[in-house]
Amino acid sequence: MVSVQHSVANTDGAIPFDEVLANGLSAEARPVLAQAVEWAQACYGDRKLTSGEGIFEHALGMALVAVSLRLDLDARVAALLFAVHEFDPKATEHIEEKFGGLTSKLAEGLRRLNRLQMSSRTESGTPADLRAQTEVLRKMVLALAEDIRVVLLRLASRVQTLRHFALHKECTNLDIARESMDLYAPLANRLGVWQLKWELEDLSFRFLEPDTYKKIAKQLDERRVEREAFIADSIARLKHDLAAIGVKAEVYGRPKHIYSIWNKMRSKNVGFDQVYDVRALRVLVEEVRDCYAVLSLVHELWEPISKEFDDYILKPKGNNYQSLHTAVRAADGRAMEVQIRTYDMHRHAELGVAAHWRYKEGAKEPGGSEYDEKIALLRNLLSWRDEVTDGAMWEEHTKAAALDDTVYVVTPQGRVIDLAAGATPIDFAYRLHTDLGHRCRGAKLDGQMVPLDTPLASGQKVEIIAAKQGGPSRDWLNPQLGYLVTSNARAKVRRWFVQQEEEETAAHGRAIVTKELQRGGMTQANQEQLAGKLGFKDLHAFFLAVGRGDISGRQIHNAVLPELPAAPEPELVIREEHKPSSDDRVLVVGVGRLLTQLARCCKPVPPDEIQGFVTRGRGVSIHRTDCTSFQNIAKQHPERIVPAEWGSHAVKAKAFNEVFPVDVVLEAHDRPGLLRDVSEVFTRDKLNVIGVNTVSKSGRAHMRFTIEVSGSEPVARVIQQIGEVQGVISASRG
């Protein structure tokens, strides 16, 4: 047995520390605990935590708290070995080998929780931001709790840290005290572990509000003798009367909690003398019916104070706390609080879920339904939302937050991020910043490289590897590949591609405008004024319209040239055809100098048969007569169809070195070299290919080529030649 210089006094004398650690366990537990103490002492040595406390001293303190919570052998050993991972890279394997898999899992879970940090330690933020971060961290603590003992050990660790500060009468980091008040005390309350809740609150309050703490402590101490005499007299009187009615009960003065006294002084806006907690009794009985018998007797002995009675037996608190609370006025006119509960209720009030936790070893134990009930309680903790203001109790709300629908991961800086279950590193990157998501190229989970489609798990530390510049992949939008789960991230990726397409279209439009102005010798023209003249609010919108084909070169020329005498208002009727002028690309019968543009859907070229469709605000759109889109709109708006034919300029386009874009589409059996063979056809005919779009699916290839021609003759010839290429099923104009 390892000799540890630590003992605990009791009525019989000093108890060796190893016996204290094994309190409540079988005799077989002592050598196991001794082995854990020996290993921990050898591993930690004289090393200290950032708080200044020795690591080994901290481990012993945690283990003692675990004893007070009546936790089992695995939990006590895990407390002793809480920091072994920091000094032994194979700690998990060694713990499992020496103490078993359950202890190893507890130690690993405790290590993960110990790595968490509050955002207030690493970054500044508004109080609302920090409250929101605290709420997320609370949820994460519970989400990680596959075994509630891990959370109880984390609470034990924080209690021991505050005890160390109290022993040295100095808190070296007020953030620890603030975190304890905002996070750990409410968590202990939610789990019903009141013995830790009160200690966490009082010790935190001692450092956060030292002057107020000392003032209340001094007032308690000044009246200690008077208060103890009053309590002793009240206990004797109550015991005597309880014996008279045949109720067996244990009666004693309730411990005073300075933070609770101050909280009631503030919330009720009363002085120290008017707080009921200053003088208080607690009565423990065997049966629930005895609780109400004691209550009736208390109200007979002392005058009850109205509106100061709470029946938490009939209506338990959210953490299953049960007790009767009443306040009475004693003979001296001052108030006293009385709490009445059964021994089982008291055990739960002090130990909370720890009092009911059963550990399955082999066959299911009797009382399994109670075990399942407690599991259900823990799994539903996240269904309650809370409001914590200056340490007040958690309020109950009806909004639900399902545990299984959320994962909680940590940034390298310690900030907790909540994401939908199944979220990937890319979702995480977009949650942090849109630009980081665009540049995401890799990820590490707990220091290990993983694929970008890896689902995240609660508690993991996520680090994003990003390129200096770049954008997302279209594969990210494919739901079958599983790169993105959150709708927010998908929306950001889609928005990026839309913006990229707009930028490319605008750049193409800018090039067209520049080319048209150079062709007409009008490079000095003000492009912003030109955009305004054509009805656009800015250059970007103007370039987009040009790039999409909504604005033709003719319209640009007409806008730049000096205004011509206004032409008569055209009538959309067929009149006697006039001879086209040499500078007309398209002649619309019966209409002179009306703006025209070639439709992008069918891309007509001379000498295709054409007709015009009068648009709203963009002149006349010229379509091939066999164009499906034109035939559909002609049925809907026949009154807006006007006859059209090619002007002399268009007919002689080749002589004027002018070309028209034409689409050639084909369907073929997919094979290697197909694209090369089709491209060779265009090369032989010296046709300029300005766009290619190919899609292969189920062994079929669908291709669309956009070429520049001066007339329709080359198109017919090249379609015939493509039809002769091996594997081509059909080829036609687009």
HELIX and SHEET records of a PDB file:
HELIX    1   1 PHE A   17  LEU A   21  1                                   5    
HELIX    2   2 ALA A   29  TYR A   44  1                                  16    
HELIX    3   3 ILE A   55  SER A   68  1                                  14    
HELIX    4   4 LEU A   73  LEU A   80  1                                   8    
HELIX    5   5 VAL A   84  GLU A   86  5                                   3    
HELIX    6   6 ALA A   91  PHE A   99  1                                   9    
HELIX    7   7 GLY A  101  ASN A  114  1                                  14    
HELIX    8   8 SER A  119  ARG A  121  5                                   3    
HELIX    9   9 PRO A  127  ALA A  143  1                                  17    
HELIX   10  10 ILE A  148  LEU A  167  1                                  20    
HELIX   11  11 LEU A  174  GLU A  179  1                                   6    
HELIX   12  12 SER A  180  TYR A  184  3                                   5    
HELIX   13  13 ALA A  185  ARG A  190  1                                   6    
HELIX   14  14 TRP A  194  LEU A  208  1                                  15    
HELIX   15  15 PRO A  210  GLU A  222  1                                  13    
HELIX   16  16 ARG A  224  ALA A  244  1                                  21    
HELIX   17  17 ILE A  258  LYS A  268  1                                  11    
HELIX   18  18 PHE A  272  GLN A  274  5                                   3    
HELIX   19  19 TYR A  276  VAL A  278  5                                   3    
HELIX   20  20 VAL A  288  LEU A  301  1                                  14    
HELIX   21  21 TYR A  343  LEU A  351  1                                   9    
HELIX   22  22 VAL A  353  HIS A  356  1                                   4    
HELIX   23  23 GLY A  368  ARG A  379  1                                  12    
HELIX   24  24 LEU A  381  SER A  383  5                                   3    
HELIX   25  25 LEU A  403  ASP A  405  5                                   3    
HELIX   26  26 PRO A  425  LEU A  432  1                                   8    
HELIX   27  27 THR A  434  HIS A  438  1                                   5    
HELIX   28  28 ARG A  474  LEU A  477  5                                   4    
HELIX   29  29 SER A  487  ARG A  519  1                                  33    
HELIX   30  30 GLN A  527  LYS A  533  1                                   7    
HELIX   31  31 LEU A  539  GLY A  547  1                                   9    
HELIX   32  32 GLY A  553  VAL A  560  1                                   8    
HELIX   33  33 THR A  628  GLN A  636  1                                   9    
HELIX   34  34 PRO A  638  ARG A  640  5                                   3    
HELIX   35  35 SER A  648  VAL A  651  1                                   4    
HELIX   36  36 LEU A  674  ARG A  684  1                                  11    
HELIX   37  37 GLU A  713  GLY A  723  1                                  11    
SHEET    1   A 2 SER A   7  ASN A  10  0                                        
SHEET    2   A 2 GLY A  13  PRO A  16 -1                                        
SHEET    1   B 5 ALA A 249  GLY A 253  0                                        
SHEET    2   B 5 ALA A 280  VAL A 285 -1                                        
SHEET    3   B 5 ALA A 335  THR A 342  1                                        
SHEET    4   B 5 LEU A 324  ARG A 329 -1                                        
SHEET    5   B 5 GLU A 303  ASP A 311 -1                                        
SHEET    1   C 2 THR A 406  VAL A 410  0                                        
SHEET    2   C 2 VAL A 416  ALA A 420 -1                                        
SHEET    1   D 3 GLN A 448  VAL A 450  0                                        
SHEET    2   D 3 CYS A 440  LEU A 445 -1                                        
SHEET    3   D 3 VAL A 462  ALA A 466 -1                                        
SHEET    1   E 5 VAL A 586  VAL A 588  0                                        
SHEET    2   E 5 ILE A 641  TRP A 646 -1                                        
SHEET    3   E 5 ILE A 610  VAL A 614 -1                                        
SHEET    4   E 5 VAL A 620  ARG A 624 -1                                        
SHEET    5   E 5 THR A 596  LEU A 598  1                                        
SHEET    1   F 4 ASN A 688  LYS A 697  0                                        
SHEET    2   F 4 ARG A 700  VAL A 709 -1                                        
SHEET    3   F 4 PHE A 660  HIS A 669 -1                                        
SHEET    4   F 4 VAL A 728  ARG A 733 -1                                        
END                                                                             
